[in-house]
Amino acid sequence: MPTTIDDDPEVEILPGKDQLTVIIDLRGKDSSKLLVKANKKQLYIYDNETNSVIKIISLPTYVEPDSIKYEYHYGTCIVSLRKSE
């Protein structure tokens, strides 16, 4: 299992007023096999085919896990989450 990532050059976290956006470089990964999940303080990127964790990303603020939305374009995964109040 991978270690938790706190300072990863392949991950950029963009905090907004009500939302957190995470941009992850996943070049070489098949987007149809990816699954993205979150808990209140971490983001998980899974390979759904092998049922293995690719990345665990610590988030700088609490988020609402049910608000997760993500897109995968040309090797980049863009994840949006609402901040918890």
N, C-alpha and C positions, 0 to 999 in steps of 0.2 A: 504494500500500500504506500502511495507517495506521502511525503511529508507535507505539512501545511505550508503554503506559500505566503510569505509576508512581503518579500522584495523580489519580484520576478520581472525581468525585462520583457517578458511576453504578455504581461498583464498591466492594463492601465485602468485605474479606478477614477471616475469623474463624478464627484459629489455635486448634486444640485440642491435646490431649495427643498423639494419634496421627494426627490427621486435620486437613486444611485444608478449610474451606468458603468458597467464593467466591460472592457474591450479585451478580448483574449485572442492571441495568435495561436491558431490550431492548424496551421498548414500541414498538409499530409494526412489529416484525419478525414474519414468519410462522414459527411454531415448526416447522412441517413442513419448512422449508428450512434450518434451522440445524444445524450440525455443530460439536461441541466436541471439541477435541483438546488434548493437553498434551505437553510434553517435561519434563525434570527440573526446570526453573526457570521455565517460561512456560506460559500458558494461551492458546489460540487459539480465537476464535469465528469460524466461517466461514458465509457464505451459500452453501449447497450448490448452489443453482440457478445462480448467477452465477459460482461458483467464486472468490469474493473473500473476503478477510479483513475482518471487521467490527471486531474488537478483538484486540489482543495485550496480555496482562496479565502483568507481572512478578510472580512469587510470592516471598514473603519467606523461603521455605525450600525445600529440595529435596523433590520428591514422586516417587511411583511412577506414571509415566504410564499404565500398564496398569490401575491401580485406579480410573480415572475413572468417575464416575457423575454424571448430570445430569438435571434435571427442568426443565420450562418451565411456569410457571403465571402466567396473567394478566399477561404482559409481563415477568416476572422469571425469570431462569435461575439455578438453584441448582446449583452444581457441588461435588462432594465428591471429595477425593483423599487417599490415605494418604501420610503423610510418609515419606521415605526415612530409613533408619537409618544 
